[in-house]
Amino acid sequence: MNKYNPKEDTEALYNSLNGGANEKEIIQIVTRTTNAERQKIKEEFKKTYNEDLEEKLEKELNGNFQE
C-alpha cells in the first residue's frame, strides 16, 4: 500500500498560488485527493512555507470557489 506524500502537491499548490492563481492546477489537486490527503497538504504547506493554505487560497482566488 502506497503511503501518500504531500510534498509534491504542496509544492504544486504553492507554485500555482504565486504569480497568479492557476485555478486549473488547484482544481486538479483538490479533486483527486482525499480529505485526509488534503489535510496532510495543509499541514505540509504550513510547515514548508509558514503560511496557512486556506487563507492563501481565499486571498488568491478572490472568493471564486466559496459557497
N, C-alpha and C positions, 0 to 999 in steps of 0.2 A: 504494500500500500504506500503510495506516494504521500509524503507529508508536504503540505503547502508551504511554500516560502514566499512571503510577501514582498521581498526586496525588489524584484523586477517590476511588479505592478506599482509599487510605491514610487520607484524612480520614473516610471512612465507617467504616472499621475502628476508628479512634481513637474516634469518637463511639459506636460500638457497644460498645466495651470500657469506657467510662466511664459511671458511673451505673448499673451493672448490665449484664451482658453480654447483648446482643441476638443470641442464637445464630442465629436465622433469617437475619439480615443477614450475619453472619460466614460461615455455610454458603454463602449465595448467592455471595459474593465468592470464596471459596475454590474452589467447584466450577466457576465459569465462567471462571476464569483459568488460564493455563498455568503450568507450573512456572517458566519464565523470567519470566513476569509477576509471579508471587508473590515471586520473588527481588527484583525491582525494587520491589515494595511494601515488602518487608522493609527494603531499603536506604533508601527514602524515609521510612519510619516512623522509623528511627534518626536520619536527618538532620533531619527536621522536629520530632520530639518528644523526641529524645535518650533513647529507650527501646528496648529490644530487643523486637521484636514477638513472637517465640516465647515469651519469658519472660512477657510481658504476657498472651498467650493462655493459657498454662499456669496462671497465677495467677487470672485471671478466670473461666476455665471449670472450675476445680477438678478437672481430670483427666477430665472427662466424655467427651472425644474421644480420649483416649490409647489406644494399642494395648494 
